[in-house]
Amino acid sequence: MNDSPQAVIADVRDGRAPDPQALGRFVQGMADGRTSEGQMAAFAMAVRLRGLADADTVRLTLAMRDSGERLTRAMLGIDLPLLDKHSTGGVGDAVSLALAPMLAACGAAVPMLSGRGLGHTGGTLDKLCAIPGYRVDVDTDILRHALHAAGCAIVGAGKGLAPADRRLYAVRDVTATVDAMPLIVASILSKKLAVELDALVLDVKCGSGAFFPDRDDAARLARGLVDVANGAGVACSALITDMGEPLVPAVGNATEMRAVCAYLRGDALPPRMHEACLALGAEVLWRGGLASTPADARAQLQRALASGAAAERFERMVAALGGRSDVLRNAAADLAQAAVHCDVRAPASGHIRAIDCRRLGELVVDLGGGRRHPDDVIDYAVGLDQVRAIGSVVHAGDPLLRLCLRDAAQEAWARERVLAAFEIGDAAPTAALVQAQVTMGETP
């Protein structure tokens, strides 16, 4: 039997299932350098054009997971259910920041390995880096300490986790194969499954601010993720959610972080953010065995937020990872402040019918608050605040949102781009946040 890298590539190219052992060696070669960039590029293009069967996608994912370190329950010293949540990314999507401590307050341990932002979707780690002193690049000892101290830790995936994915993604980025669905699934799950999880919930976005705006594309991704995760032995479900407007009334790093602090303090409950936390949290609490029913799980999450238990867990996490233990009480002073603030006002009266979330996300990137390339340096202070929701009634001259700028020279062109992102007119139906649920063996 020919089990060379060329044979693996040829099998995928011709629509055959690659030999499992050969595929494993091919992936390990990605991590240690034996598989060349040319071979990875050919493999990625073959997958992009011919796809992979579900069983082969599971094998690819597990091989990528096993190409590096794994965070086991014994290594973490945790005897609680290990739960996690992953979002495919959006604009004004700060759910992870609030949900992790809410889950911890309900009795879970949440080792949430997250990423930095790239393009129009914001990164969870960048938002946390707006907190002075917070460390996202930590070793296993610090991760373990934070989990024991707070029950949750939102940090970056270390270089030792799924190194094959890191090398393959760099090739996909320059070969127009980033959108290959099996490779997206394997990339996401190889890092998530590097932790010995009991349950995982996935938030797959659709709408103007999502990576996959089309609902059908989002459903295909959700189906692939759920099937592969369950095939790998982790209880997993997904919600397809609308990303047609920011979930918190802010876009940016410090601006979103302030909104999260207000949410955890109980000062403000943005309805779509709150529903996302409850819906996603209920799924993973129930599947992780910490609730008898999804309704029981929602009630637990509500109590964790209302009692202040989730806020306490968040502050413990921040302190364990280098920030101030009183961050929620001092967020207004501690988080980075932009030099210039100005309102963008409605040009006419009516209802806010639609918001082009992608335009708002790209605006924040151009203001300096995001990245076009992985090595870009970002300004945590700039962004958008007090963003009005779809369905709001506005009169001519009412604020649509507040610009938080580095300098006044940004105001004119930023104002024009905000106005181009808002549609004002007659009342229109508001899209439901949760569009569909995807579970093992069911079609959304």
C-alpha positions as CSV (number, residue, x, y, z in Angstrom):
1,M,0.0,0.0,0.0
2,N,1.3,3.5,-0.9
3,D,0.9,5.7,2.1
4,S,3.1,8.6,1.0
5,P,1.9,12.2,1.2
6,Q,1.3,12.1,-2.5
7,A,-1.0,9.1,-2.1
8,V,-3.0,11.0,0.6
9,I,-3.3,14.0,-1.8
10,A,-4.3,11.8,-4.7
11,D,-7.0,10.0,-2.7
12,V,-8.6,13.2,-1.7
13,R,-8.2,14.7,-5.2
14,D,-9.9,11.6,-6.7
15,G,-12.7,11.4,-4.2
16,R,-11.4,8.4,-2.3
17,A,-11.1,8.0,1.5
18,P,-7.4,8.4,2.4
19,D,-5.9,5.6,4.5
20,P,-6.4,6.6,8.2
21,Q,-2.8,5.9,9.2
22,A,-1.4,7.7,6.2
23,L,-3.6,10.7,6.9
24,G,-2.4,10.7,10.5
25,R,1.3,10.7,9.3
26,F,0.5,13.4,6.8
27,V,-0.9,15.7,9.5
28,Q,1.9,15.0,11.9
29,G,4.2,16.0,9.1
30,M,2.5,19.3,9.0
31,A,3.5,19.9,12.6
32,D,7.1,18.7,12.4
33,G,7.9,20.0,9.0
34,R,8.1,16.7,7.1
35,T,5.0,17.6,5.0
36,S,6.0,20.4,2.6
37,E,4.1,23.6,2.0
38,G,3.5,22.5,-1.6
39,Q,1.9,19.2,-0.3
40,M,-0.2,21.1,2.2
41,A,-1.4,23.5,-0.5
42,A,-2.3,20.6,-2.8
43,F,-4.2,18.8,0.0
44,A,-6.1,22.0,0.9
45,M,-7.1,22.6,-2.7
46,A,-8.2,18.9,-3.1
47,V,-10.3,19.2,0.0
48,R,-11.7,22.6,-1.3
49,L,-12.7,21.0,-4.6
50,R,-13.7,17.5,-3.7
51,G,-14.7,17.7,0.0
52,L,-14.2,15.0,2.7
53,A,-16.5,12.4,4.0
54,D,-17.7,12.9,7.6
55,A,-15.6,10.0,8.9
56,D,-12.5,11.5,7.2
57,T,-13.2,14.9,8.6
58,V,-13.3,13.4,12.1
59,R,-10.0,11.6,11.4
60,L,-8.4,14.8,10.1
61,T,-9.7,16.8,13.1
62,L,-8.4,14.3,15.7
63,A,-5.0,14.0,13.9
64,M,-4.7,17.8,14.0
65,R,-5.7,17.8,17.7
66,D,-3.1,15.0,18.4
67,S,-0.3,16.8,16.5
68,G,0.5,18.7,19.8
69,E,-0.2,19.0,23.5
70,R,-3.6,18.1,25.1
71,L,-5.0,19.6,28.3
72,T,-6.4,16.7,30.2
73,R,-8.6,16.7,33.3
74,A,-5.7,15.2,35.3
75,M,-3.3,17.9,34.0
76,L,-5.7,20.6,35.0
77,G,-6.5,19.0,38.3
78,I,-10.3,19.5,37.8
79,D,-13.1,17.2,38.9
80,L,-15.9,19.4,37.7
81,P,-17.6,19.1,34.3
82,L,-15.4,20.8,31.7
83,L,-17.6,23.0,29.4
84,D,-16.8,25.4,26.6
85,K,-18.5,27.6,24.0
86,H,-17.2,28.7,20.6
87,S,-18.5,31.4,18.3
88,T,-17.7,31.7,14.6
89,G,-17.3,35.4,15.2
90,G,-19.4,38.6,14.8
91,V,-19.6,42.3,15.4
92,G,-20.3,43.4,18.9
93,D,-20.4,39.7,20.0
94,A,-19.1,39.8,23.6
95,V,-21.0,36.7,24.8
96,S,-18.0,34.6,25.8
97,L,-16.8,37.3,28.2
98,A,-20.0,37.1,30.2
99,L,-21.0,33.4,29.6
100,A,-17.7,31.9,30.9
101,P,-18.2,33.3,34.5
102,M,-21.9,32.5,34.4
103,L,-21.2,28.9,33.6
104,A,-18.5,28.8,36.4
105,A,-21.0,30.2,38.9
106,C,-23.3,27.2,37.9
107,G,-20.7,24.6,38.9
108,A,-18.7,24.2,35.7
109,A,-15.0,24.6,34.9
110,V,-14.6,26.6,31.7
111,P,-11.1,26.5,30.1
112,M,-12.0,28.8,27.1
113,L,-9.2,28.9,24.6
114,S,-10.0,31.9,22.4
115,G,-8.5,34.0,19.6
116,R,-7.6,37.5,18.5
117,G,-9.6,39.4,16.0
118,L,-8.7,39.4,12.3
119,G,-10.8,41.4,9.7
120,H,-14.2,42.8,10.6
121,T,-15.0,40.4,13.5
122,G,-13.7,41.3,16.9
123,G,-11.5,39.0,18.9
124,T,-12.3,37.9,22.5
125,L,-8.7,38.1,23.6
126,D,-8.3,41.7,22.3
127,K,-11.3,42.8,24.3
128,L,-9.8,41.2,27.4
129,C,-6.4,42.9,26.6
130,A,-8.2,46.2,27.1
131,I,-8.1,45.4,30.8
132,P,-4.8,46.6,32.2
133,G,-2.5,43.7,33.2
134,Y,-4.7,40.9,31.9
135,R,-2.5,38.1,30.4
136,V,-3.8,36.0,27.6
137,D,-0.6,34.1,26.8
138,V,-0.1,31.8,29.8
139,D,1.4,28.4,30.6
140,T,-0.5,25.5,31.9
141,D,0.4,26.3,35.5
142,I,-1.3,29.7,35.3
143,L,-4.3,28.3,33.4
144,R,-4.7,25.7,36.2
145,H,-4.4,28.4,38.9
146,A,-7.1,30.6,37.2
147,L,-9.5,27.6,36.8
148,H,-9.1,26.7,40.5
149,A,-9.4,30.3,41.6
150,A,-12.4,31.3,39.4
151,G,-13.8,28.3,37.7
152,C,-13.1,29.9,34.3
153,A,-10.1,31.1,32.3
154,I,-10.3,32.9,28.9
155,V,-6.9,32.7,27.4
156,G,-5.1,32.1,24.1
157,A,-4.4,28.6,22.7
158,G,-0.7,28.0,23.2
159,K,1.6,27.3,20.4
160,G,1.8,23.7,21.5
161,L,-1.9,23.1,20.9
162,A,-2.8,21.7,17.4
163,P,0.4,23.0,15.7
164,A,-0.6,21.3,12.4
165,D,-3.6,23.6,12.2
166,R,-1.4,26.7,12.6
167,R,0.9,25.6,9.7
168,L,-2.0,24.5,7.5
169,Y,-4.0,27.7,8.0
170,A,-1.0,29.8,6.9
171,V,-1.1,27.9,3.6
172,R,-4.9,28.1,3.2
173,D,-4.7,31.9,3.7
174,V,-2.5,32.3,0.5
175,T,-4.1,29.6,-1.6
176,A,-7.8,30.7,-1.6
177,T,-8.9,27.6,0.4
178,V,-9.9,29.3,3.7
179,D,-13.5,28.6,2.9
180,A,-13.1,24.8,2.5
181,M,-15.8,23.6,4.9
182,P,-14.0,20.4,6.2
183,L,-10.9,22.5,6.9
184,I,-12.8,25.1,8.8
185,V,-14.4,22.4,10.9
186,A,-11.1,20.7,11.6
187,S,-9.4,24.0,12.4
188,I,-12.0,25.1,14.9
189,L,-12.4,21.7,16.6
190,S,-8.8,20.6,16.7
191,K,-8.1,23.4,19.1
192,K,-11.3,23.1,21.1
193,L,-10.9,19.3,21.4
194,A,-7.3,19.7,22.6
195,V,-9.0,20.2,26.0
196,E,-10.7,17.1,27.5
197,L,-14.2,18.6,27.4
198,D,-17.4,17.1,28.6
199,A,-19.7,19.4,26.5
200,L,-19.3,22.1,23.9
201,V,-21.9,24.5,22.5
202,L,-21.3,26.3,19.2
203,D,-22.6,29.7,18.2
204,V,-22.7,29.7,14.4
205,K,-23.5,33.2,13.1
206,C,-25.4,34.3,10.0
207,G,-26.3,37.8,8.8
208,S,-24.5,40.9,7.8
209,G,-21.8,40.7,10.5
210,A,-21.0,37.0,10.2
211,F,-18.1,35.2,8.4
212,F,-20.8,33.3,6.6
213,P,-23.7,35.8,6.1
214,D,-25.9,33.3,4.3
215,R,-28.1,31.1,6.5
216,D,-27.7,28.0,4.4
217,D,-23.9,28.3,4.6
218,A,-24.1,28.8,8.4
219,A,-26.3,25.7,8.7
220,R,-23.8,23.6,6.7
221,L,-21.0,24.7,9.0
222,A,-23.0,24.0,12.1
223,R,-24.0,20.6,10.8
224,G,-20.3,19.7,10.1
225,L,-19.1,21.0,13.5
226,V,-21.8,19.2,15.5
227,D,-21.3,15.9,13.7
228,V,-17.5,15.9,14.0
229,A,-17.5,17.0,17.6
230,N,-19.9,14.2,18.6
231,G,-18.0,11.8,16.4
232,A,-14.9,12.7,18.5
233,G,-16.8,11.8,21.7
234,V,-17.8,15.3,23.0
235,A,-21.5,16.1,23.6
236,C,-22.0,19.1,21.3
237,S,-24.9,21.1,19.8
238,A,-25.0,24.4,17.9
239,L,-27.3,27.4,17.7
240,I,-27.5,29.3,14.4
241,T,-27.9,33.0,15.5
242,D,-28.5,36.2,13.8
243,M,-25.6,38.6,13.5
244,G,-27.5,41.4,11.8
245,E,-26.8,43.8,14.5
246,P,-24.3,44.1,17.5
247,L,-25.3,42.0,20.5
248,V,-24.1,44.7,22.9
249,P,-24.6,48.4,22.0
250,A,-20.9,48.7,21.2
251,V,-18.3,47.7,18.7
252,G,-14.6,47.7,19.7
253,N,-12.4,46.4,22.5
254,A,-12.7,48.8,25.5
255,T,-16.2,49.8,24.4
256,E,-17.5,46.2,24.4
257,M,-15.6,45.5,27.6
258,R,-17.5,48.3,29.3
259,A,-20.8,46.9,28.1
260,V,-19.9,43.5,29.5
261,C,-18.9,45.0,32.8
262,A,-22.3,46.8,33.0
263,Y,-24.0,43.5,32.1
264,L,-22.3,41.5,34.8
265,R,-22.9,44.3,37.4
266,G,-26.6,44.2,36.5
267,D,-26.6,47.8,35.3
268,A,-27.8,47.0,31.8
269,L,-29.2,43.8,30.1
270,P,-28.9,44.2,26.3
271,P,-31.8,41.9,25.2
272,R,-30.0,40.1,22.4
273,M,-26.8,39.6,24.5
274,H,-28.8,38.3,27.4
275,E,-30.8,35.9,25.3
276,A,-27.6,34.6,23.7
277,C,-26.0,34.0,27.1
278,L,-29.1,32.1,28.3
279,A,-29.7,30.1,25.2
280,L,-26.1,29.0,24.7
281,G,-25.4,28.5,28.4
282,A,-28.6,26.4,28.8
283,E,-27.5,24.1,26.0
284,V,-24.0,23.4,27.4
285,L,-25.1,23.2,31.0
286,W,-27.8,20.7,30.2
287,R,-25.6,18.6,27.9
288,G,-22.8,18.7,30.5
289,G,-25.0,17.2,33.1
290,L,-25.3,20.3,35.4
291,A,-29.0,20.8,34.8
292,S,-32.0,18.4,34.6
293,T,-33.6,20.3,31.7
294,P,-32.7,23.3,29.5
295,A,-35.3,25.3,31.5
296,D,-33.6,24.4,34.7
297,A,-30.3,25.5,33.1
298,R,-31.7,28.9,32.1
299,A,-33.0,29.5,35.7
300,Q,-29.5,28.7,37.1
301,L,-27.9,31.1,34.7
302,Q,-30.4,33.9,35.6
303,R,-29.6,33.3,39.3
304,A,-25.9,33.4,38.7
305,L,-26.2,36.8,37.0
306,A,-28.8,38.3,39.4
307,S,-27.0,37.2,42.6
308,G,-23.7,38.6,41.5
309,A,-22.0,35.2,41.6
310,A,-21.1,35.5,37.9
311,A,-19.6,39.0,38.5
312,E,-17.5,37.6,41.4
313,R,-16.2,34.8,39.1
314,F,-15.2,37.3,36.4
315,E,-13.3,39.4,38.9
316,R,-11.5,36.3,40.3
317,M,-10.5,35.3,36.8
318,V,-9.2,38.8,36.0
319,A,-7.2,38.8,39.2
320,A,-5.8,35.4,38.6
321,L,-4.6,36.4,35.1
322,G,-2.9,39.7,36.1
323,G,-5.7,42.3,36.3
324,R,-7.3,44.2,39.1
325,S,-9.7,42.2,41.3
326,D,-12.1,45.2,41.4
327,V,-12.3,45.6,37.6
328,L,-16.1,45.7,37.4
329,R,-16.3,48.6,39.9
330,N,-13.5,50.6,38.2
331,A,-14.1,49.8,34.6
332,A,-15.0,53.4,33.7
333,A,-11.6,54.6,34.9
334,D,-9.4,51.5,34.1
335,L,-10.4,50.7,30.6
336,A,-8.7,52.7,27.8
337,Q,-10.5,55.9,26.8
338,A,-10.5,57.4,23.4
339,A,-9.4,61.0,23.0
340,V,-12.4,62.2,20.9
341,H,-16.1,61.3,21.4
342,C,-18.8,62.5,19.0
343,D,-22.3,61.4,18.1
344,V,-23.5,60.5,14.6
345,R,-27.1,61.7,14.3
346,A,-30.0,60.3,12.3
347,P,-30.6,62.2,9.0
348,A,-34.3,61.5,9.0
349,S,-37.1,60.3,11.3
350,G,-38.4,56.7,11.2
351,H,-37.5,53.2,12.4
352,I,-34.0,51.7,12.2
353,R,-34.8,49.0,9.6
354,A,-31.4,47.4,9.2
355,I,-27.7,47.8,10.1
356,D,-24.8,46.6,8.0
357,C,-22.8,45.1,10.8
358,R,-19.9,44.2,8.5
359,R,-19.5,47.9,7.6
360,L,-19.4,48.8,11.3
361,G,-16.8,46.1,12.0
362,E,-14.6,47.2,9.1
363,L,-14.9,50.8,10.3
364,V,-13.6,49.9,13.7
365,V,-10.6,48.1,12.0
366,D,-9.9,51.2,10.0
367,L,-10.1,53.4,13.1
368,G,-7.2,51.3,14.5
369,G,-9.3,49.0,16.6
370,G,-8.8,45.8,14.6
371,R,-6.4,43.9,12.4
372,R,-6.0,43.4,8.6
373,H,-2.9,41.2,9.2
374,P,-2.0,39.1,12.3
375,D,0.9,41.3,13.3
376,D,-1.0,44.6,13.3
377,V,-0.9,46.6,16.5
378,I,-4.4,47.7,17.6
379,D,-5.7,50.6,19.6
380,Y,-8.0,49.2,22.4
381,A,-9.7,52.6,23.0
382,V,-11.3,53.3,19.7
383,G,-14.6,52.0,18.6
384,L,-18.4,52.6,18.6
385,D,-20.6,53.1,21.6
386,Q,-24.3,53.6,22.4
387,V,-25.3,51.8,19.2
388,R,-29.1,52.0,18.6
389,A,-30.8,48.7,18.0
390,I,-32.8,47.6,14.9
391,G,-36.5,48.5,15.5
392,S,-35.7,51.7,17.4
393,V,-37.7,54.8,16.6
394,V,-35.5,57.8,15.9
395,H,-36.2,61.4,15.0
396,A,-34.0,63.5,12.7
397,G,-31.0,64.6,14.9
398,D,-31.2,61.7,17.4
399,P,-27.9,59.9,18.0
400,L,-27.5,56.6,16.1
401,L,-24.2,55.9,17.9
402,R,-21.2,57.5,19.5
403,L,-17.8,57.5,17.7
404,C,-14.7,56.9,20.0
405,L,-11.8,58.2,18.0
406,R,-8.0,58.6,18.3
407,D,-8.2,62.1,16.8
408,A,-10.6,64.5,15.3
409,A,-9.3,64.0,11.8
410,Q,-11.1,60.6,11.7
411,E,-14.5,62.1,12.4
412,A,-15.7,63.2,8.9
413,W,-15.1,59.9,7.1
414,A,-16.1,57.8,10.0
415,R,-19.4,59.7,10.2
416,E,-20.1,59.0,6.5
417,R,-19.5,55.3,6.9
418,V,-21.8,55.0,9.9
419,L,-24.6,56.7,8.0
420,A,-24.1,54.3,5.1
421,A,-24.5,51.3,7.5
422,F,-27.9,52.4,8.8
423,E,-31.2,52.1,7.0
424,I,-34.0,54.3,8.4
425,G,-37.6,54.0,7.1
426,D,-40.8,52.2,7.9
427,A,-41.0,49.6,10.7
428,A,-39.7,46.2,9.7
429,P,-39.7,42.8,11.5
430,T,-36.7,42.2,13.7
431,A,-35.0,38.9,13.1
432,A,-35.1,36.4,15.9
433,L,-31.8,35.9,17.6
434,V,-31.8,32.1,17.5
435,Q,-32.5,31.0,14.0
436,A,-32.2,27.2,14.5
437,Q,-30.7,24.5,16.7
438,V,-28.5,21.8,15.4
439,T,-28.0,18.6,17.3
440,M,-26.5,15.2,16.3
441,G,-28.5,13.6,13.5
442,E,-30.9,16.5,13.0
443,T,-31.0,18.9,10.1
444,P,-31.6,22.6,10.9
